[in-house]
Amino acid sequence: MSRTVLVTGASRGIGRATAKLLAREGWHVIAAGRAQRALEELDDEIRSEGGAATLVPLDLKDGGGIDRLGAALFERWGRLDGLVGNAAVLGPLTPVHQATPGVMAEVLAVNVHANHRLIRSFHPLLRASDAGRAVFLTSGAAQFAPAYWGPYSSSKAALEVLVRTYAAECAITPVRANLFSPGPVRTAMRAKAFPGEDPETLPHPDDIAPHIVALLQPSCERNGEIVSPG
């Protein structure tokens, strides 16, 4: 039986590249994202290469939807072997004192609260696997705290503490949880943050995906680490 993995933000960028590589390596990919058409295109590409995917159009701010997905996966597979918490929002780059409560609420909802909900809903499924592996995408902005990046940086810092704490709690179980910080990558989010940057100078998401896939392998015993390419 193939291993199962849920990838959030699978419709584009790093999530899409990771989903395609996992499918190519024989995993059954549960691809979650908001853009249904992009998910369907991903599904076509995966199937054309002989892989298998299940599409889940989902807004991660819908906590109830995450819970229902967990129940559906339990009924179908009874376990989850891998979880990639990739989806995130940048939010506006603005001085902290000008960031509105609405901006902070949305960035934290997607980058922190949704990932907590994923852990809460899918931990029993990861625990049912012989080697459940969870990887969450973070950013160097969590440590560097650059000016005007307050909402995003603080959300990633919170995510890092959340995942490291979860990893410590999983230490005596077969589950392992890590963070992956990809650095600058040719994505839409990067282009939004640095509109004058030449994307051709940056690594492609296809170059990043293998590092994430490595953290999902049953043989990977890293836990509670922040991993970077190279």
LINFENHU-V667328 format. One record per backbone hydrogen bond with DSSP energy under -0.5 kcal/mol. NH is the residue of the N-H (numbers start at 1). CO is the residue of the C=O. If there is no record, write none. Layout:
nh:NH co:CO
nh:NH co:CO
This chain:
nh:5 co:28
nh:6 co:82
nh:7 co:5
nh:7 co:30
nh:8 co:84
nh:9 co:32
nh:10 co:7
nh:10 co:32
nh:12 co:9
nh:15 co:12
nh:16 co:12
nh:17 co:13
nh:18 co:14
nh:19 co:15
nh:20 co:16
nh:21 co:17
nh:22 co:18
nh:23 co:19
nh:24 co:20
nh:25 co:21
nh:26 co:23
nh:27 co:22
nh:28 co:3
nh:29 co:27
nh:29 co:52
nh:30 co:5
nh:30 co:28
nh:31 co:29
nh:31 co:54
nh:32 co:7
nh:32 co:30
nh:33 co:56
nh:36 co:34
nh:39 co:35
nh:40 co:36
nh:41 co:37
nh:42 co:38
nh:43 co:39
nh:44 co:40
nh:45 co:41
nh:46 co:42
nh:47 co:43
nh:48 co:44
nh:49 co:45
nh:49 co:46
nh:50 co:47
nh:51 co:46
nh:52 co:27
nh:54 co:29
nh:56 co:31
nh:58 co:33
nh:58 co:56
nh:60 co:58
nh:62 co:59
nh:63 co:61
nh:66 co:62
nh:67 co:63
nh:68 co:64
nh:69 co:65
nh:70 co:66
nh:71 co:67
nh:72 co:68
nh:73 co:69
nh:74 co:70
nh:75 co:71
nh:76 co:72
nh:77 co:73
nh:78 co:73
nh:80 co:125
nh:81 co:4
nh:82 co:4
nh:83 co:133
nh:84 co:6
nh:85 co:83
nh:85 co:135
nh:86 co:84
nh:94 co:92
nh:94 co:148
nh:98 co:95
nh:99 co:95
nh:99 co:96
nh:104 co:100
nh:105 co:101
nh:106 co:102
nh:107 co:103
nh:108 co:104
nh:109 co:105
nh:110 co:106
nh:111 co:107
nh:112 co:108
nh:113 co:108
nh:114 co:109
nh:116 co:112
nh:117 co:113
nh:118 co:114
nh:119 co:115
nh:120 co:116
nh:121 co:117
nh:122 co:118
nh:123 co:119
nh:126 co:122
nh:127 co:123
nh:128 co:124
nh:129 co:125
nh:129 co:126
nh:132 co:126
nh:133 co:81
nh:134 co:176
nh:135 co:83
nh:136 co:178
nh:137 co:85
nh:138 co:180
nh:142 co:139
nh:143 co:140
nh:144 co:140
nh:145 co:141
nh:149 co:146
nh:150 co:94
nh:153 co:149
nh:154 co:150
nh:155 co:151
nh:156 co:152
nh:157 co:153
nh:158 co:154
nh:159 co:155
nh:160 co:156
nh:161 co:157
nh:162 co:158
nh:163 co:159
nh:164 co:160
nh:165 co:161
nh:166 co:162
nh:167 co:163
nh:168 co:164
nh:169 co:165
nh:170 co:166
nh:170 co:167
nh:171 co:168
nh:173 co:170
nh:176 co:132
nh:178 co:134
nh:179 co:225
nh:180 co:136
nh:181 co:227
nh:182 co:138
nh:182 co:180
nh:186 co:203
nh:187 co:185
nh:191 co:187
nh:192 co:188
nh:193 co:189
nh:194 co:190
nh:197 co:194
nh:199 co:197
nh:201 co:198
nh:202 co:199
nh:203 co:184
nh:207 co:204
nh:208 co:204
nh:208 co:205
nh:209 co:205
nh:210 co:206
nh:211 co:208
nh:212 co:208
nh:212 co:209
nh:213 co:209
nh:214 co:210
nh:215 co:211
nh:215 co:212
nh:216 co:212
nh:216 co:213
nh:217 co:214
nh:220 co:217
nh:221 co:219
nh:224 co:177
nh:227 co:179
nh:227 co:225
nh:229 co:181
